[in-house]
Amino acid sequence: MARYTLVYGVRLIPEGALKGLEDAKLTVADGSTAGLTLHTIDGTIPQLRRALDRSLDAFFDLLPGADEEDLEEFAD
């Protein structure tokens, strides 16, 4: 079964208070770097939860390398 580290950032601030957003930079064990795009979602807590669930589902649907065993064990 494939193993990963999920890197994800979440912070709630009042809607309209965000002035700017920049990509984060990751440094991996071999010294190379990779960008990490940060996303924003506006809404109420229930709306944010639904949107985050959909976003995560879409991310994992697009991720290559999911074994059939992974999908059988962890898919909804």
PQR file with spaces between the fields and no chain letter, atoms N, CA, C, O and H, PARSE charges and radii, in Angstrom:
ATOM       1  N    MET     1       0.851   -1.186    0.000 -0.4000 1.5000
ATOM       2  CA   MET     1       0.000    0.000    0.000 -0.0000 2.0000
ATOM       3  C    MET     1       0.889    1.239    0.000  0.5500 1.7000
ATOM       4  O    MET     1       1.856    1.315    0.758 -0.5500 1.4000
ATOM       5  N    ALA     2       0.565    2.193   -0.837 -0.4000 1.5000
ATOM       6  CA   ALA     2       1.334    3.443   -0.915 -0.0000 2.0000
ATOM       7  C    ALA     2       1.191    4.236    0.381  0.5500 1.7000
ATOM       8  O    ALA     2       0.125    4.253    0.996 -0.5500 1.4000
ATOM       9  H    ALA     2      -0.221    2.132   -1.453  0.4000 1.0000
ATOM      10  N    ARG     3       2.275    4.891    0.785 -0.4000 1.5000
ATOM      11  CA   ARG     3       2.280    5.714    1.997 -0.0000 2.0000
ATOM      12  C    ARG     3       2.671    7.130    1.606  0.5500 1.7000
ATOM      13  O    ARG     3       3.557    7.319    0.773 -0.5500 1.4000
ATOM      14  H    ARG     3       3.141    4.877    0.286  0.4000 1.0000
ATOM      15  N    TYR     4       2.022    8.128    2.198 -0.4000 1.5000
ATOM      16  CA   TYR     4       2.259    9.531    1.863 -0.0000 2.0000
ATOM      17  C    TYR     4       2.272   10.379    3.122  0.5500 1.7000
ATOM      18  O    TYR     4       1.826    9.942    4.183 -0.5500 1.4000
ATOM      19  H    TYR     4       1.303    7.974    2.875  0.4000 1.0000
ATOM      20  N    THR     5       2.782   11.588    2.996 -0.4000 1.5000
ATOM      21  CA   THR     5       2.617   12.631    4.010 -0.0000 2.0000
ATOM      22  C    THR     5       1.741   13.699    3.382  0.5500 1.7000
ATOM      23  O    THR     5       2.097   14.260    2.345 -0.5500 1.4000
ATOM      24  H    THR     5       3.143   11.943    2.134  0.4000 1.0000
ATOM      25  N    LEU     6       0.601   13.987    3.994 -0.4000 1.5000
ATOM      26  CA   LEU     6      -0.311   15.017    3.495 -0.0000 2.0000
ATOM      27  C    LEU     6       0.086   16.357    4.100  0.5500 1.7000
ATOM      28  O    LEU     6       0.117   16.509    5.321 -0.5500 1.4000
ATOM      29  H    LEU     6       0.313   13.531    4.836  0.4000 1.0000
ATOM      30  N    VAL     7       0.385   17.315    3.256 -0.4000 1.5000
ATOM      31  CA   VAL     7       0.722   18.667    3.708 -0.0000 2.0000
ATOM      32  C    VAL     7      -0.443   19.561    3.319  0.5500 1.7000
ATOM      33  O    VAL     7      -0.755   19.701    2.137 -0.5500 1.4000
ATOM      34  H    VAL     7       0.361   17.192    2.263  0.4000 1.0000
ATOM      35  N    TYR     8      -1.081   20.159    4.302 -0.4000 1.5000
ATOM      36  CA   TYR     8      -2.274   20.941    4.037 -0.0000 2.0000
ATOM      37  C    TYR     8      -2.344   22.060    5.058  0.5500 1.7000
ATOM      38  O    TYR     8      -2.136   21.815    6.246 -0.5500 1.4000
ATOM      39  H    TYR     8      -0.827   20.045    5.262  0.4000 1.0000
ATOM      40  N    GLY     9      -2.626   23.261    4.636 -0.4000 1.5000
ATOM      41  CA   GLY     9      -2.708   24.376    5.571 -0.0000 2.0000
ATOM      42  C    GLY     9      -4.133   24.897    5.664  0.5500 1.7000
ATOM      43  O    GLY     9      -4.813   25.055    4.650 -0.5500 1.4000
ATOM      44  H    GLY     9      -2.794   23.460    3.670  0.4000 1.0000
ATOM      45  N    VAL    10      -4.578   25.162    6.878 -0.4000 1.5000
ATOM      46  CA   VAL    10      -5.927   25.689    7.089 -0.0000 2.0000
ATOM      47  C    VAL    10      -5.862   26.785    8.147  0.5500 1.7000
ATOM      48  O    VAL    10      -5.245   26.615    9.199 -0.5500 1.4000
ATOM      49  H    VAL    10      -4.026   25.034    7.701  0.4000 1.0000
ATOM      50  N    ARG    11      -6.498   27.893    7.857 -0.4000 1.5000
ATOM      51  CA   ARG    11      -6.635   28.970    8.841 -0.0000 2.0000
ATOM      52  C    ARG    11      -7.898   29.725    8.508  0.5500 1.7000
ATOM      53  O    ARG    11      -8.118   30.091    7.354 -0.5500 1.4000
ATOM      54  H    ARG    11      -6.999   28.032    7.003  0.4000 1.0000
ATOM      55  N    LEU    12      -8.731   29.964    9.506 -0.4000 1.5000
ATOM      56  CA   LEU    12      -9.960   30.734    9.307 -0.0000 2.0000
ATOM      57  C    LEU    12      -9.733   32.183    9.700  0.5500 1.7000
ATOM      58  O    LEU    12      -9.232   32.479   10.785 -0.5500 1.4000
ATOM      59  H    LEU    12      -8.552   29.667   10.443  0.4000 1.0000
ATOM      60  N    ILE    13     -10.111   33.083    8.794 -0.4000 1.5000
ATOM      61  CA   ILE    13     -10.107   34.515    9.093 -0.0000 2.0000
ATOM      62  C    ILE    13     -11.439   35.068    8.600  0.5500 1.7000
ATOM      63  O    ILE    13     -12.073   34.453    7.743 -0.5500 1.4000
ATOM      64  H    ILE    13     -10.517   32.843    7.913  0.4000 1.0000
ATOM      65  N    PRO    14     -11.873   36.201    9.114 -0.5600 1.5000
ATOM      66  CA   PRO    14     -13.155   36.762    8.658  0.2800 2.0000
ATOM      67  C    PRO    14     -13.137   37.021    7.148  0.5500 1.7000
ATOM      68  O    PRO    14     -12.141   37.495    6.602 -0.5500 1.4000
ATOM      69  N    GLU    15     -14.244   36.707    6.488 -0.4000 1.5000
ATOM      70  CA   GLU    15     -14.350   36.933    5.050 -0.0000 2.0000
ATOM      71  C    GLU    15     -14.110   38.411    4.747  0.5500 1.7000
ATOM      72  O    GLU    15     -14.651   39.287    5.422 -0.5500 1.4000
ATOM      73  H    GLU    15     -15.053   36.322    6.931  0.4000 1.0000
ATOM      74  N    GLY    16     -13.300   38.676    3.737 -0.4000 1.5000
ATOM      75  CA   GLY    16     -12.972   40.036    3.348 -0.0000 2.0000
ATOM      76  C    GLY    16     -11.726   40.584    4.022  0.5500 1.7000
ATOM      77  O    GLY    16     -11.250   41.658    3.653 -0.5500 1.4000
ATOM      78  H    GLY    16     -12.860   37.965    3.189  0.4000 1.0000
ATOM      79  N    ALA    17     -11.182   39.861    5.012 -0.4000 1.5000
ATOM      80  CA   ALA    17     -10.014   40.347    5.743 -0.0000 2.0000
ATOM      81  C    ALA    17      -8.697   39.923    5.093  0.5500 1.7000
ATOM      82  O    ALA    17      -7.642   40.423    5.483 -0.5500 1.4000
ATOM      83  H    ALA    17     -11.569   38.988    5.312  0.4000 1.0000
ATOM      84  N    LEU    18      -8.726   39.028    4.125 -0.4000 1.5000
ATOM      85  CA   LEU    18      -7.506   38.545    3.481 -0.0000 2.0000
ATOM      86  C    LEU    18      -7.004   39.563    2.469  0.5500 1.7000
ATOM      87  O    LEU    18      -7.723   39.944    1.546 -0.5500 1.4000
ATOM      88  H    LEU    18      -9.582   38.622    3.808  0.4000 1.0000
ATOM      89  N    LYS    19      -5.769   39.998    2.651 -0.4000 1.5000
ATOM      90  CA   LYS    19      -5.186   40.989    1.751 -0.0000 2.0000
ATOM      91  C    LYS    19      -4.349   40.335    0.662  0.5500 1.7000
ATOM      92  O    LYS    19      -4.313   40.827   -0.466 -0.5500 1.4000
ATOM      93  H    LYS    19      -5.185   39.689    3.401  0.4000 1.0000
ATOM      94  N    GLY    20      -3.680   39.241    0.977 -0.4000 1.5000
ATOM      95  CA   GLY    20      -2.832   38.586   -0.006 -0.0000 2.0000
ATOM      96  C    GLY    20      -2.591   37.139    0.367  0.5500 1.7000
ATOM      97  O    GLY    20      -2.831   36.725    1.501 -0.5500 1.4000
ATOM      98  H    GLY    20      -3.709   38.841    1.893  0.4000 1.0000
ATOM      99  N    LEU    21      -2.109   36.372   -0.610 -0.4000 1.5000
ATOM     100  CA   LEU    21      -1.843   34.952   -0.413 -0.0000 2.0000
ATOM     101  C    LEU    21      -0.689   34.569   -1.331  0.5500 1.7000
ATOM     102  O    LEU    21      -0.710   34.899   -2.517 -0.5500 1.4000
ATOM     103  H    LEU    21      -1.915   36.709   -1.531  0.4000 1.0000
ATOM     104  N    GLU    22       0.311   33.884   -0.804 -0.4000 1.5000
ATOM     105  CA   GLU    22       1.455   33.456   -1.591 -0.0000 2.0000
ATOM     106  C    GLU    22       1.591   31.947   -1.503  0.5500 1.7000
ATOM     107  O    GLU    22       1.179   31.335   -0.517 -0.5500 1.4000
ATOM     108  H    GLU    22       0.328   33.616    0.160  0.4000 1.0000
ATOM     109  N    ASP    23       2.170   31.347   -2.536 -0.4000 1.5000
ATOM     110  CA   ASP    23       2.444   29.913   -2.499 -0.0000 2.0000
ATOM     111  C    ASP    23       3.488   29.613   -1.433  0.5500 1.7000
ATOM     112  O    ASP    23       4.386   30.415   -1.174 -0.5500 1.4000
ATOM     113  H    ASP    23       2.504   31.844   -3.337  0.4000 1.0000
ATOM     114  N    ALA    24       3.350   28.451   -0.827 -0.4000 1.5000
ATOM     115  CA   ALA    24       4.344   27.999    0.145 -0.0000 2.0000
ATOM     116  C    ALA    24       5.432   27.218   -0.594  0.5500 1.7000
ATOM     117  O    ALA    24       5.214   26.770   -1.720 -0.5500 1.4000
ATOM     118  H    ALA    24       2.621   27.800   -1.037  0.4000 1.0000
ATOM     119  N    LYS    25       6.577   27.055    0.020 -0.4000 1.5000
ATOM     120  CA   LYS    25       7.673   26.301   -0.579 -0.0000 2.0000
ATOM     121  C    LYS    25       8.047   25.156    0.355  0.5500 1.7000
ATOM     122  O    LYS    25       8.268   25.355    1.549 -0.5500 1.4000
ATOM     123  H    LYS    25       6.754   27.419    0.935  0.4000 1.0000
ATOM     124  N    LEU    26       8.113   23.945   -0.215 -0.4000 1.5000
ATOM     125  CA   LEU    26       8.522   22.764    0.539 -0.0000 2.0000
ATOM     126  C    LEU    26       9.943   22.400    0.163  0.5500 1.7000
ATOM     127  O    LEU    26      10.337   22.539   -0.994 -0.5500 1.4000
ATOM     128  H    LEU    26       7.934   23.783   -1.185  0.4000 1.0000
ATOM     129  N    THR    27      10.717   21.933    1.135 -0.4000 1.5000
ATOM     130  CA   THR    27      12.030   21.376    0.862 -0.0000 2.0000
ATOM     131  C    THR    27      11.983   19.903    1.255  0.5500 1.7000
ATOM     132  O    THR    27      11.684   19.572    2.402 -0.5500 1.4000
ATOM     133  H    THR    27      10.396   21.820    2.075  0.4000 1.0000
ATOM     134  N    VAL    28      12.277   19.025    0.307 -0.4000 1.5000
ATOM     135  CA   VAL    28      12.202   17.588    0.565 -0.0000 2.0000
ATOM     136  C    VAL    28      13.576   17.046    0.946  0.5500 1.7000
ATOM     137  O    VAL    28      14.578   17.754    0.838 -0.5500 1.4000
ATOM     138  H    VAL    28      12.521   19.294   -0.625  0.4000 1.0000
ATOM     139  N    ALA    29      13.622   15.789    1.392 -0.4000 1.5000
ATOM     140  CA   ALA    29      14.824   15.199    1.975 -0.0000 2.0000
ATOM     141  C    ALA    29      16.041   15.273    1.058  0.5500 1.7000
ATOM     142  O    ALA    29      17.165   15.407    1.543 -0.5500 1.4000
ATOM     143  H    ALA    29      12.808   15.214    1.479  0.4000 1.0000
ATOM     144  N    ASP    30      15.841   15.190   -0.258 -0.4000 1.5000
ATOM     145  CA   ASP    30      16.991   15.238   -1.166 -0.0000 2.0000
ATOM     146  C    ASP    30      17.474   16.659   -1.444  0.5500 1.7000
ATOM     147  O    ASP    30      18.402   16.854   -2.229 -0.5500 1.4000
ATOM     148  H    ASP    30      14.929   15.082   -0.653  0.4000 1.0000
ATOM     149  N    GLY    31      16.850   17.658   -0.802 -0.4000 1.5000
ATOM     150  CA   GLY    31      17.258   19.044   -0.958 -0.0000 2.0000
ATOM     151  C    GLY    31      16.509   19.804   -2.033  0.5500 1.7000
ATOM     152  O    GLY    31      16.632   21.025   -2.125 -0.5500 1.4000
ATOM     153  H    GLY    31      16.096   17.499   -0.164  0.4000 1.0000
ATOM     154  N    SER    32      15.731   19.100   -2.853 -0.4000 1.5000
ATOM     155  CA   SER    32      14.963   19.793   -3.885 -0.0000 2.0000
ATOM     156  C    SER    32      13.765   20.505   -3.255  0.5500 1.7000
ATOM     157  O    SER    32      13.354   20.192   -2.138 -0.5500 1.4000
ATOM     158  H    SER    32      15.631   18.108   -2.778  0.4000 1.0000
ATOM     159  N    THR    33      13.222   21.457   -3.990 -0.4000 1.5000
ATOM     160  CA   THR    33      12.084   22.210   -3.478 -0.0000 2.0000
ATOM     161  C    THR    33      10.880   22.015   -4.396  0.5500 1.7000
ATOM     162  O    THR    33      11.013   21.679   -5.573 -0.5500 1.4000
ATOM     163  H    THR    33      13.556   21.711   -4.897  0.4000 1.0000
ATOM     164  N    ALA    34       9.718   22.235   -3.822 -0.4000 1.5000
ATOM     165  CA   ALA    34       8.474   22.130   -4.575 -0.0000 2.0000
ATOM     166  C    ALA    34       7.523   23.191   -4.063  0.5500 1.7000
ATOM     167  O    ALA    34       7.537   23.534   -2.881 -0.5500 1.4000
ATOM     168  H    ALA    34       9.610   22.508   -2.866  0.4000 1.0000
ATOM     169  N    GLY    35       6.697   23.709   -4.959 -0.4000 1.5000
ATOM     170  CA   GLY    35       5.710   24.701   -4.561 -0.0000 2.0000
ATOM     171  C    GLY    35       4.459   24.039   -4.014  0.5500 1.7000
ATOM     172  O    GLY    35       4.152   22.893   -4.343 -0.5500 1.4000
ATOM     173  H    GLY    35       6.686   23.430   -5.919  0.4000 1.0000
ATOM     174  N    LEU    36       3.757   24.756   -3.194 -0.4000 1.5000
ATOM     175  CA   LEU    36       2.499   24.289   -2.624 -0.0000 2.0000
ATOM     176  C    LEU    36       1.487   25.414   -2.786  0.5500 1.7000
ATOM     177  O    LEU    36       1.614   26.465   -2.159 -0.5500 1.4000
ATOM     178  H    LEU    36       4.007   25.687   -2.926  0.4000 1.0000
ATOM     179  N    THR    37       0.500   25.194   -3.614 -0.4000 1.5000
ATOM     180  CA   THR    37      -0.517   26.212   -3.852 -0.0000 2.0000
ATOM     181  C    THR    37      -1.504   26.227   -2.701  0.5500 1.7000
ATOM     182  O    THR    37      -1.987   25.179   -2.272 -0.5500 1.4000
ATOM     183  H    THR    37       0.397   24.340   -4.124  0.4000 1.0000
ATOM     184  N    LEU    38      -1.799   27.404   -2.208 -0.4000 1.5000
ATOM     185  CA   LEU    38      -2.781   27.577   -1.149 -0.0000 2.0000
ATOM     186  C    LEU    38      -4.096   28.028   -1.782  0.5500 1.7000
ATOM     187  O    LEU    38      -4.102   28.851   -2.697 -0.5500 1.4000
ATOM     188  H    LEU    38      -1.407   28.255   -2.556  0.4000 1.0000
ATOM     189  N    HIS    39      -5.182   27.494   -1.299 -0.4000 1.5000
ATOM     190  CA   HIS    39      -6.492   27.796   -1.854 -0.0000 2.0000
ATOM     191  C    HIS    39      -7.348   28.524   -0.828  0.5500 1.7000
ATOM     192  O    HIS    39      -7.115   28.409    0.375 -0.5500 1.4000
ATOM     193  H    HIS    39      -5.177   26.825   -0.556  0.4000 1.0000
ATOM     194  N    THR    40      -8.324   29.263   -1.299 -0.4000 1.5000
ATOM     195  CA   THR    40      -9.266   29.926   -0.398 -0.0000 2.0000
ATOM     196  C    THR    40     -10.680   29.479   -0.729  0.5500 1.7000
ATOM     197  O    THR    40     -11.009   29.211   -1.885 -0.5500 1.4000
ATOM     198  H    THR    40      -8.512   29.356   -2.276  0.4000 1.0000
ATOM     199  N    ILE    41     -11.506   29.404    0.300 -0.4000 1.5000
ATOM     200  CA   ILE    41     -12.927   29.087    0.171 -0.0000 2.0000
ATOM     201  C    ILE    41     -13.662   30.038    1.107  0.5500 1.7000
ATOM     202  O    ILE    41     -13.278   30.164    2.270 -0.5500 1.4000
ATOM     203  H    ILE    41     -11.239   29.622    1.239  0.4000 1.0000
ATOM     204  N    ASP    42     -14.689   30.697    0.640 -0.4000 1.5000
ATOM     205  CA   ASP    42     -15.486   31.594    1.480 -0.0000 2.0000
ATOM     206  C    ASP    42     -16.826   30.932    1.792  0.5500 1.7000
ATOM     207  O    ASP    42     -17.370   30.206    0.961 -0.5500 1.4000
ATOM     208  H    ASP    42     -15.001   30.595   -0.304  0.4000 1.0000
ATOM     209  N    GLY    43     -17.356   31.180    2.981 -0.4000 1.5000
ATOM     210  CA   GLY    43     -18.682   30.686    3.311 -0.0000 2.0000
ATOM     211  C    GLY    43     -18.860   30.466    4.791  0.5500 1.7000
ATOM     212  O    GLY    43     -17.979   30.767    5.596 -0.5500 1.4000
ATOM     213  H    GLY    43     -16.914   31.771    3.656  0.4000 1.0000
ATOM     214  N    THR    44     -20.014   29.936    5.135 -0.4000 1.5000
ATOM     215  CA   THR    44     -20.320   29.597    6.527 -0.0000 2.0000
ATOM     216  C    THR    44     -19.580   28.314    6.892  0.5500 1.7000
ATOM     217  O    THR    44     -19.035   27.645    6.014 -0.5500 1.4000
ATOM     218  H    THR    44     -20.730   29.692    4.481  0.4000 1.0000
ATOM     219  N    ILE    45     -19.554   27.969    8.163 -0.4000 1.5000
ATOM     220  CA   ILE    45     -18.868   26.747    8.592 -0.0000 2.0000
ATOM     221  C    ILE    45     -19.416   25.520    7.857  0.5500 1.7000
ATOM     222  O    ILE    45     -18.616   24.733    7.352 -0.5500 1.4000
ATOM     223  H    ILE    45     -19.997   28.513    8.876  0.4000 1.0000
ATOM     224  N    PRO    46     -20.740   25.312    7.769 -0.5600 1.5000
ATOM     225  CA   PRO    46     -21.230   24.150    7.011  0.2800 2.0000
ATOM     226  C    PRO    46     -20.820   24.195    5.531  0.5500 1.7000
ATOM     227  O    PRO    46     -20.478   23.163    4.954 -0.5500 1.4000
ATOM     228  N    GLN    47     -20.853   25.367    4.928 -0.4000 1.5000
ATOM     229  CA   GLN    47     -20.428   25.495    3.524 -0.0000 2.0000
ATOM     230  C    GLN    47     -18.944   25.170    3.371  0.5500 1.7000
ATOM     231  O    GLN    47     -18.547   24.487    2.427 -0.5500 1.4000
ATOM     232  H    GLN    47     -21.130   26.205    5.397  0.4000 1.0000
ATOM     233  N    LEU    48     -18.126   25.660    4.301 -0.4000 1.5000
ATOM     234  CA   LEU    48     -16.694   25.397    4.256 -0.0000 2.0000
ATOM     235  C    LEU    48     -16.408   23.906    4.399  0.5500 1.7000
ATOM     236  O    LEU    48     -15.553   23.365    3.698 -0.5500 1.4000
ATOM     237  H    LEU    48     -18.448   26.215    5.068  0.4000 1.0000
ATOM     238  N    ARG    49     -17.117   23.243    5.302 -0.4000 1.5000
ATOM     239  CA   ARG    49     -16.905   21.800    5.504 -0.0000 2.0000
ATOM     240  C    ARG    49     -17.244   21.025    4.243  0.5500 1.7000
ATOM     241  O    ARG    49     -16.488   20.143    3.835 -0.5500 1.4000
ATOM     242  H    ARG    49     -17.811   23.682    5.872  0.4000 1.0000
ATOM     243  N    ARG    50     -18.371   21.345    3.621 -0.4000 1.5000
ATOM     244  CA   ARG    50     -18.765   20.644    2.390 -0.0000 2.0000
ATOM     245  C    ARG    50     -17.761   20.914    1.267  0.5500 1.7000
ATOM     246  O    ARG    50     -17.377   19.999    0.539 -0.5500 1.4000
ATOM     247  H    ARG    50     -18.985   22.061    3.952  0.4000 1.0000
ATOM     248  N    ALA    51     -17.345   22.162    1.132 -0.4000 1.5000
ATOM     249  CA   ALA    51     -16.405   22.518    0.076 -0.0000 2.0000
ATOM     250  C    ALA    51     -15.051   21.838    0.296  0.5500 1.7000
ATOM     251  O    ALA    51     -14.431   21.367   -0.657 -0.5500 1.4000
ATOM     252  H    ALA    51     -17.658   22.906    1.723  0.4000 1.0000
ATOM     253  N    LEU    52     -14.599   21.788    1.535 -0.4000 1.5000
ATOM     254  CA   LEU    52     -13.326   21.132    1.837 -0.0000 2.0000
ATOM     255  C    LEU    52     -13.419   19.639    1.548  0.5500 1.7000
ATOM     256  O    LEU    52     -12.490   19.065    0.980 -0.5500 1.4000
ATOM     257  H    LEU    52     -15.103   22.171    2.309  0.4000 1.0000
ATOM     258  N    ASP    53     -14.516   19.005    1.927 -0.4000 1.5000
ATOM     259  CA   ASP    53     -14.702   17.581    1.625 -0.0000 2.0000
ATOM     260  C    ASP    53     -14.643   17.334    0.121  0.5500 1.7000
ATOM     261  O    ASP    53     -13.981   16.400   -0.330 -0.5500 1.4000
ATOM     262  H    ASP    53     -15.271   19.471    2.389  0.4000 1.0000
ATOM     263  N    ARG    54     -15.329   18.164   -0.651 -0.4000 1.5000
ATOM     264  CA   ARG    54     -15.319   18.009   -2.115 -0.0000 2.0000
ATOM     265  C    ARG    54     -13.915   18.227   -2.677  0.5500 1.7000
ATOM     266  O    ARG    54     -13.479   17.504   -3.573 -0.5500 1.4000
ATOM     267  H    ARG    54     -15.867   18.924   -0.285  0.4000 1.0000
ATOM     268  N    SER    55     -13.216   19.219   -2.149 -0.4000 1.5000
ATOM     269  CA   SER    55     -11.876   19.516   -2.620 -0.0000 2.0000
ATOM     270  C    SER    55     -10.926   18.345   -2.354  0.5500 1.7000
ATOM     271  O    SER    55     -10.142   17.963   -3.223 -0.5500 1.4000
ATOM     272  H    SER    55     -13.569   19.806   -1.420  0.4000 1.0000
ATOM     273  N    LEU    56     -11.004   17.785   -1.156 -0.4000 1.5000
ATOM     274  CA   LEU    56     -10.146   16.648   -0.826 -0.0000 2.0000
ATOM     275  C    LEU    56     -10.504   15.421   -1.661  0.5500 1.7000
ATOM     276  O    LEU    56      -9.616   14.703   -2.119 -0.5500 1.4000
ATOM     277  H    LEU    56     -11.640   18.096   -0.450  0.4000 1.0000
ATOM     278  N    ASP    57     -11.790   15.179   -1.861 -0.4000 1.5000
ATOM     279  CA   ASP    57     -12.205   14.054   -2.709 -0.0000 2.0000
ATOM     280  C    ASP    57     -11.637   14.206   -4.112  0.5500 1.7000
ATOM     281  O    ASP    57     -11.112   13.249   -4.680 -0.5500 1.4000
ATOM     282  H    ASP    57     -12.512   15.763   -1.489  0.4000 1.0000
ATOM     283  N    ALA    58     -11.740   15.400   -4.668 -0.4000 1.5000
ATOM     284  CA   ALA    58     -11.234   15.646   -6.021 -0.0000 2.0000
ATOM     285  C    ALA    58      -9.722   15.459   -6.080  0.5500 1.7000
ATOM     286  O    ALA    58      -9.204   14.900   -7.047 -0.5500 1.4000
ATOM     287  H    ALA    58     -12.167   16.177   -4.207  0.4000 1.0000
ATOM     288  N    PHE    59      -9.014   15.921   -5.058 -0.4000 1.5000
ATOM     289  CA   PHE    59      -7.557   15.773   -5.016 -0.0000 2.0000
ATOM     290  C    PHE    59      -7.170   14.301   -5.079  0.5500 1.7000
ATOM     291  O    PHE    59      -6.320   13.915   -5.881 -0.5500 1.4000
ATOM     292  H    PHE    59      -9.434   16.375   -4.272  0.4000 1.0000
ATOM     293  N    PHE    60      -7.789   13.478   -4.239 -0.4000 1.5000
ATOM     294  CA   PHE    60      -7.427   12.066   -4.197 -0.0000 2.0000
ATOM     295  C    PHE    60      -7.896   11.312   -5.432  0.5500 1.7000
ATOM     296  O    PHE    60      -7.274   10.320   -5.813 -0.5500 1.4000
ATOM     297  H    PHE    60      -8.480   13.791   -3.587  0.4000 1.0000
ATOM     298  N    ASP    61      -8.973   11.752   -6.067 -0.4000 1.5000
ATOM     299  CA   ASP    61      -9.409   11.134   -7.319 -0.0000 2.0000
ATOM     300  C    ASP    61      -8.378   11.342   -8.417  0.5500 1.7000
ATOM     301  O    ASP    61      -8.221   10.488   -9.290 -0.5500 1.4000
ATOM     302  H    ASP    61      -9.478   12.558   -5.758  0.4000 1.0000
ATOM     303  N    LEU    62      -7.671   12.477   -8.381 -0.4000 1.5000
ATOM     304  CA   LEU    62      -6.684   12.804   -9.410 -0.0000 2.0000
ATOM     305  C    LEU    62      -5.294   12.250   -9.111  0.5500 1.7000
ATOM     306  O    LEU    62      -4.432   12.236   -9.989 -0.5500 1.4000
ATOM     307  H    LEU    62      -7.799   13.171   -7.672  0.4000 1.0000
ATOM     308  N    LEU    63      -5.071   11.797   -7.889 -0.4000 1.5000
ATOM     309  CA   LEU    63      -3.746   11.347   -7.475 -0.0000 2.0000
ATOM     310  C    LEU    63      -3.396   10.019   -8.134  0.5500 1.7000
ATOM     311  O    LEU    63      -4.106    9.031   -7.944 -0.5500 1.4000
ATOM     312  H    LEU    63      -5.771   11.808   -7.176  0.4000 1.0000
ATOM     313  N    PRO    64      -2.299    9.982   -8.916 -0.5600 1.5000
ATOM     314  CA   PRO    64      -1.912    8.709   -9.532  0.2800 2.0000
ATOM     315  C    PRO    64      -1.332    7.765   -8.486  0.5500 1.7000
ATOM     316  O    PRO    64      -0.812    8.200   -7.459 -0.5500 1.4000
ATOM     317  N    GLY    65      -1.428    6.485   -8.757 -0.4000 1.5000
ATOM     318  CA   GLY    65      -0.758    5.506   -7.910 -0.0000 2.0000
ATOM     319  C    GLY    65      -1.610    4.895   -6.821  0.5500 1.7000
ATOM     320  O    GLY    65      -1.097    4.125   -6.010 -0.5500 1.4000
ATOM     321  H    GLY    65      -1.851    6.131   -9.592  0.4000 1.0000
ATOM     322  N    ALA    66      -2.891    5.210   -6.773 -0.4000 1.5000
ATOM     323  CA   ALA    66      -3.743    4.569   -5.777 -0.0000 2.0000
ATOM     324  C    ALA    66      -3.961    3.123   -6.206  0.5500 1.7000
ATOM     325  O    ALA    66      -4.507    2.860   -7.277 -0.5500 1.4000
ATOM     326  H    ALA    66      -3.308    5.835   -7.432  0.4000 1.0000
ATOM     327  N    ASP    67      -3.534    2.196   -5.367 -0.4000 1.5000
ATOM     328  CA   ASP    67      -3.705    0.774   -5.654 -0.0000 2.0000
ATOM     329  C    ASP    67      -5.160    0.382   -5.474  0.5500 1.7000
ATOM     330  O    ASP    67      -5.899    1.036   -4.739 -0.5500 1.4000
ATOM     331  H    ASP    67      -3.090    2.410   -4.496  0.4000 1.0000
ATOM     332  N    GLU    68      -5.569   -0.683   -6.145 -0.4000 1.5000
ATOM     333  CA   GLU    68      -6.929   -1.196   -5.962 -0.0000 2.0000
ATOM     334  C    GLU    68      -7.176   -1.504   -4.495  0.5500 1.7000
ATOM     335  O    GLU    68      -8.278   -1.284   -3.991 -0.5500 1.4000
ATOM     336  H    GLU    68      -4.968   -1.214   -6.743  0.4000 1.0000
ATOM     337  N    GLU    69      -6.152   -2.017   -3.799 -0.4000 1.5000
ATOM     338  CA   GLU    69      -6.273   -2.332   -2.372 -0.0000 2.0000
ATOM     339  C    GLU    69      -6.593   -1.068   -1.576  0.5500 1.7000
ATOM     340  O    GLU    69      -7.437   -1.092   -0.680 -0.5500 1.4000
ATOM     341  H    GLU    69      -5.258   -2.196   -4.208  0.4000 1.0000
ATOM     342  N    ASP    70      -5.920    0.037   -1.903 -0.4000 1.5000
ATOM     343  CA   ASP    70      -6.188    1.315   -1.236 -0.0000 2.0000
ATOM     344  C    ASP    70      -7.639    1.731   -1.472  0.5500 1.7000
ATOM     345  O    ASP    70      -8.347    2.109   -0.538 -0.5500 1.4000
ATOM     346  H    ASP    70      -5.234    0.057   -2.631  0.4000 1.0000
ATOM     347  N    LEU    71      -8.072    1.657   -2.736 -0.4000 1.5000
ATOM     348  CA   LEU    71      -9.412    2.095   -3.079 -0.0000 2.0000
ATOM     349  C    LEU    71     -10.469    1.233   -2.394  0.5500 1.7000
ATOM     350  O    LEU    71     -11.476    1.754   -1.915 -0.5500 1.4000
ATOM     351  H    LEU    71      -7.497    1.351   -3.495  0.4000 1.0000
ATOM     352  N    GLU    72     -10.247   -0.087   -2.343 -0.4000 1.5000
ATOM     353  CA   GLU    72     -11.219   -0.973   -1.700 -0.0000 2.0000
ATOM     354  C    GLU    72     -11.306   -0.701   -0.199  0.5500 1.7000
ATOM     355  O    GLU    72     -12.392   -0.726    0.380 -0.5500 1.4000
ATOM     356  H    GLU    72      -9.429   -0.511   -2.732  0.4000 1.0000
ATOM     357  N    GLU    73     -10.166   -0.442    0.422 -0.4000 1.5000
ATOM     358  CA   GLU    73     -10.145   -0.259    1.875 -0.0000 2.0000
ATOM     359  C    GLU    73     -10.609    1.120    2.319  0.5500 1.7000
ATOM     360  O    GLU    73     -11.261    1.247    3.355 -0.5500 1.4000
ATOM     361  H    GLU    73      -9.284   -0.422   -0.048  0.4000 1.0000
ATOM     362  N    PHE    74     -10.277    2.176    1.535 -0.4000 1.5000
ATOM     363  CA   PHE    74     -10.513    3.528    2.002 -0.0000 2.0000
ATOM     364  C    PHE    74     -11.554    4.321    1.225  0.5500 1.7000
ATOM     365  O    PHE    74     -11.970    5.384    1.687 -0.5500 1.4000
ATOM     366  H    PHE    74      -9.747    2.074    0.693  0.4000 1.0000
ATOM     367  N    ALA    75     -11.990    3.848    0.067 -0.4000 1.5000
ATOM     368  CA   ALA    75     -12.988    4.592   -0.725 -0.0000 2.0000
ATOM     369  C    ALA    75     -14.349    4.532   -0.046  0.5500 1.7000
ATOM     370  O    ALA    75     -14.675    3.565    0.642 -0.5500 1.4000
ATOM     371  H    ALA    75     -11.653    2.985   -0.309  0.4000 1.0000
ATOM     372  N    ASP    76     -15.134    5.580   -0.252 -0.4000 1.5000
ATOM     373  CA   ASP    76     -16.499    5.618    0.319 -0.0000 2.0000
ATOM     374  C    ASP    76     -17.451    4.851   -0.557  0.5500 1.7000
ATOM     375  O    ASP    76     -18.640    4.766   -0.250 -0.5500 1.4000
ATOM     376  H    ASP    76     -14.869    6.366   -0.811  0.4000 1.0000
